[in-house]
Amino acid sequence: MDGLVYLMLRGVAVATAVVGLCALSGAAYQHFSEMSDLRRYPPPGRLIDIGGRRLHLLCAGKVSDHTVVIEAGSGNDVTLWQGILGRVSRFTHVCAYDRAGLGWSDPASGPRSFDDRARDLHSLLQQADIRGPYILVGHSYGGHVVRRFAADYPQSVSGIVLIDSPDEVWSFAAEGLLDAQTIGAQEWWRGLAAQFGLLRVGTVLFPDRFDPLKAVPEDARGEQMALYLRSSRHFAIADEMAAYTAVPPEERSPYWFGRLGDAPLVVVSRGWNDPETGDQVYPEWDEAQKRLASLSTNSVHIVAARSGHMVQFTEPGVILGAIRRLLEQRGYEPSK
């Protein structure tokens, strides 16, 4: 009996050692691969220290007092906005950045709230010496961040563009919170798999099954895959989703992210009708967009009729027009 117990304990010890060695090897493989990716695909912008960690900031256009600041959707980085940056830079100064853990930005330790993310943006702009007031462009999840920024730093904001962003009623509905929890859990496990090299190995050994970038053009696949395989990216998305449930239940009310008074506001929404049947796709989303437009007494609601969620790809002109509208309200006439 003692011999059997000994053999069992020895087997457990050997198995533990093998698993530990595999985990250590996978983590080392991931670390050196991320370093190699960074050498091949360096950040296109600047890394700005905001107090012990760095955020990646990409700006274009002649520096002026009319800076447009783009806040991307959850899990998105500056690469998805470079086309818009190039076109906006022809008539004013424009910046986009990567939130903590995304793109080329350093990850942050511990859970972070929407206010924490707004403070990060404020610190970034201050440390980069980009003076306000700013025109904030928030896409999707980024709409929540710019609204918190506007609530915390109202004197720093001269106008807001919300691009297919949810509102509180949509985000804090039971279905919305469940979606956030589901996405957060999936991304946390992906982050863990990436941390030990498993996600990277999967894309190499089983490219057909583990290819998250099938629709990405070939000339952009390398950089996009490098960013996707960063473990911090997936943990960052998980934490962005956790920010919803971190809002206390008593605060999950309409307009919790803040009203805008008479601040200039443009709400840009995806098309409401199915292009094949003509049926309304998301009537609840329609109502959410109308609530967003009611945040300011100085607002306009524009529908990007041919677009889904990623309006910046399908109808960039709508976004450019919204930015121009806000600049003109400030008395600045952007060049054509």
Residue pairs with C-beta under 8 A, 6 or more apart in sequence:
23 196
25 197
26 196
26 197
26 198
26 201
27 195
27 196
27 197
29 197
29 200
29 201
30 194
30 195
30 196
30 197
30 200
30 231
33 197
33 200
33 229
34 229
34 230
34 231
37 226
37 229
37 230
38 104
38 226
40 222
40 226
41 222
41 223
41 226
41 227
43 56
43 58
43 103
43 104
44 58
44 78
44 82
45 56
45 57
45 58
45 59
45 78
45 97
45 104
46 56
46 57
46 58
46 59
46 128
47 54
47 55
47 56
47 57
47 104
47 105
48 54
48 55
48 56
48 57
48 124
48 127
48 128
49 127
50 120
50 123
50 124
50 127
51 123
53 100
53 105
53 106
53 107
53 108
54 105
54 106
55 97
55 98
55 99
55 100
55 105
55 106
55 120
55 124
56 77
56 78
56 97
56 98
56 103
56 104
56 105
57 95
57 96
57 97
57 124
57 128
58 78
58 82
58 85
58 95
58 96
58 97
59 85
59 93
59 94
59 95
59 96
59 128
59 130
60 85
60 86
60 88
60 89
60 93
60 94
60 95
61 88
61 89
61 90
61 91
61 92
61 93
61 94
62 92
62 93
63 93
64 92
64 93
65 131
66 92
66 93
66 135
66 327
66 330
66 332
67 92
67 93
67 94
67 95
67 130
67 131
67 132
67 134
67 135
68 88
68 92
68 93
68 94
68 95
68 134
68 135
68 136
68 137
68 323
69 94
69 95
69 96
69 97
69 121
69 125
69 130
69 134
69 135
69 136
69 137
70 81
70 84
70 85
70 94
70 95
70 96
70 97
70 137
70 139
70 142
71 121
71 136
71 137
71 138
71 139
71 142
71 143
71 145
71 146
72 78
72 80
72 81
72 96
72 98
72 99
72 102
72 139
72 140
72 142
73 139
73 140
73 141
73 142
73 309
74 140
74 141
74 142
74 237
74 240
74 241
75 102
75 187
75 233
75 236
75 237
75 240
76 102
76 139
76 140
76 142
77 98
77 102
77 103
77 104
77 227
78 85
78 96
78 97
78 98
78 103
79 103
79 220
79 223
79 224
79 227
80 310
80 312
81 96
81 312
82 96
83 312
83 313
83 316
84 94
84 96
84 312
84 316
84 319
84 320
85 94
85 95
85 96
87 316
87 320
88 94
88 320
88 323
90 335
91 324
91 327
91 334
91 335
91 336
92 323
92 327
92 332
92 334
95 128
95 130
97 105
97 121
97 124
98 104
98 105
99 105
99 117
99 120
99 145
99 236
99 240
100 106
100 107
100 108
100 112
100 117
100 120
100 236
101 107
101 108
101 232
101 233
101 235
101 236
101 239
102 232
102 233
102 236
102 237
103 227
106 232
107 232
107 235
107 236
108 116
108 120
108 239
111 239
111 242
111 243
111 246
112 239
112 243
113 243
113 246
113 247
114 144
114 145
114 148
114 243
114 247
114 257
115 148
115 152
117 145
117 148
117 243
118 145
118 146
118 148
118 149
118 151
118 152
118 153
119 152
121 145
121 149
122 149
122 152
122 153
122 156
125 132
125 134
125 156
132 153
132 155
132 156
132 157
132 158
133 155
133 156
133 157
133 158
134 156
134 157
134 158
135 157
135 158
135 159
135 160
135 161
135 323
135 326
135 327
136 146
136 149
136 150
136 157
136 159
136 160
136 161
137 146
137 160
137 161
137 163
137 319
137 322
137 323
138 144
138 145
138 146
138 147
138 160
138 161
138 162
138 163
138 165
139 163
139 164
139 165
139 311
139 312
140 163
140 164
140 165
140 166
140 309
141 165
141 166
141 240
142 165
143 162
143 163
143 165
143 166
143 292
144 165
144 166
144 171
144 257
146 160
146 162
147 160
147 162
147 257
147 258
147 260
147 295
148 257
148 258
149 156
149 157
150 157
150 160
150 258
150 260
150 263
151 257
151 258
154 261
154 263
157 263
158 263
158 264
158 326
158 330
159 263
159 264
159 265
159 266
159 326
159 329
159 330
160 260
160 263
160 264
160 265
160 266
160 296
160 326
161 265
161 266
161 267
161 268
161 319
161 322
161 323
161 326
162 265
162 266
162 267
162 268
162 292
163 268
163 311
163 312
163 319
164 268
164 269
164 270
164 304
164 307
164 309
164 311
165 267
165 292
166 176
166 288
167 254
167 257
167 288
167 289
167 291
167 292
168 252
168 253
168 254
168 255
168 256
168 257
169 254
169 287
169 288
169 291
170 176
170 284
170 285
170 288
171 177
171 180
171 244
172 244
172 247
172 252
176 244
177 244
177 245
180 241
180 242
180 244
180 245
181 241
181 245
183 237
183 238
183 241
184 237
184 238
184 239
184 240
184 241
184 242
185 238
187 234
187 235
187 237
187 238
187 241
188 234
188 235
188 238
190 199
190 234
191 231
191 232
191 233
191 234
191 235
191 238
192 231
193 199
193 202
194 200
194 229
194 230
194 231
194 233
194 234
195 231
199 210
199 229
199 231
200 229
202 209
202 210
203 210
203 211
203 212
203 225
203 229
212 228
213 221
213 224
213 225
213 228
216 224
227 233
247 256
254 291
255 295
258 295
259 295
259 296
260 295
260 296
260 299
261 296
261 297
262 296
262 297
262 298
263 296
263 298
264 296
264 298
264 299
264 325
264 326
264 329
264 330
265 293
265 295
265 296
265 298
265 299
265 300
266 299
266 300
266 301
266 302
266 322
266 325
266 326
267 289
267 292
267 293
267 299
267 300
267 301
267 302
268 302
268 303
268 304
268 311
268 318
268 319
268 322
269 285
269 286
269 289
269 301
269 302
269 303
269 304
270 285
270 303
270 304
270 307
270 308
270 309
270 311
271 303
271 304
271 305
271 306
271 307
271 308
272 280
272 281
272 282
272 285
272 286
272 303
273 279
273 280
273 281
273 305
274 280
274 281
275 306
280 286
289 301
290 301
293 299
293 300
293 301
300 325
302 318
302 321
302 322
304 311
304 314
304 315
304 318
306 314
306 315
307 314
307 315
307 318
308 314
311 318
311 319
312 319
324 334
327 333
327 334
328 334
